[in-house]
Amino acid sequence: MANHGSIEIVVIYADIVSSTEIVNKLPESKIPLFYKIFCNELYKIINDFGGFVYKPVGDEVIGVFFIPETGWIPIIDNSIRCISYIRYVTKYVISPIAESISLPKIQCRIGADYGVAQIVDIGVEGIKISAEILGNVMNVAAKIRGKVYPGGVAIGQKYYEQLHTDYKLLCKKINPIIINEVKYNVYHVNFDNIKNS
């Protein structure tokens, strides 16, 4: 196992609300299309905003933005704009397309945070090695996503602290999560008053 060192990242977890229940009611032939409509569009959005898609699994899309040692502010801005655009496109583009071809309405929920991660090659001799992103920030962002209501966005304290004031004004503190028996602040982000969000 080779370690490439630590790096600061923003990680975004997005998934389809109640996807298991929805898929259980769909004909087998429509299940791949249901996932494809959502995931493919999110892959494009994350890429367009300068992030990359990490380990897509089912209806879950994980976007990662690497923070360079210099010039970190544009990456933070791009990541929060990416989140806003994912929410907008899911509501006004992806879901209407799905409904137009007799698929159920699609709602997503998004959780995100900022922190330090390790880039590690995991594998054994003779087997192809893959790069993994390991760190508490990955687990925290996933846990935050679990607190989000349909169509909503929540972020962790560390990410909140990196945002410009304009975005902080959109945030409202909600019930914290517990990390290693310590309360960690979580904020709901209200994009409703922003154009194209």
C-alpha positions, 0 to 999 in steps of 0.5 A: 500500500503506497501513500501519496501524501495528504491533501485538502479537499472538498467532498460532495455526496449526492444521491437520489432520495428514496431510490431503493423504494423507487427502483423496487417498483420499476420494471427491470428494463427501466432501472438502468435508465433511471440511474443513468439520467441522474448520474451522467448529468452529475458527472458532467456538472462536477467535471465542468466545475473542476472536480472529479467523480470518485467511485460512483456506486448505484445512485450515489455520486461522490465529487471531489475538489482538490485544494492546491497549496496556492489559489484555493479560493477559486476551488472553494467557490467552484465547489459551492457553485457546483453544489448549487447547480446540481440542485438546480439541474436535478429539479428543473432538468433531470426530474422533468426529463425522467417524468417525460419518459414515464420514470418517477420524479427525481429528487436529490440530497447533498452533503459536503465538507472540507478537510484533509484526506490521504491519497493511497494506492491499495492493492496486493502484488500481482493485482492492479492497484487503485487509488483510494481517498481516505480520511475523516472528511469522507465519512463526515460528508456522508454522515451529513448527507444523511441529515438532508431533507429531499432537495436540500443541501447541508455542509459541515463546519469546516466547509462553512468556514471556507466560504465567502460571506455571501454564501455564509449568509445562505447558511443556517445552523441545524442539529449537529452530528456526533463525530468521535463523541464530539458535536460537529456543526452542520449548516443547511444551505438555502439556495432558493434566492439565488438565480439558477440555483 
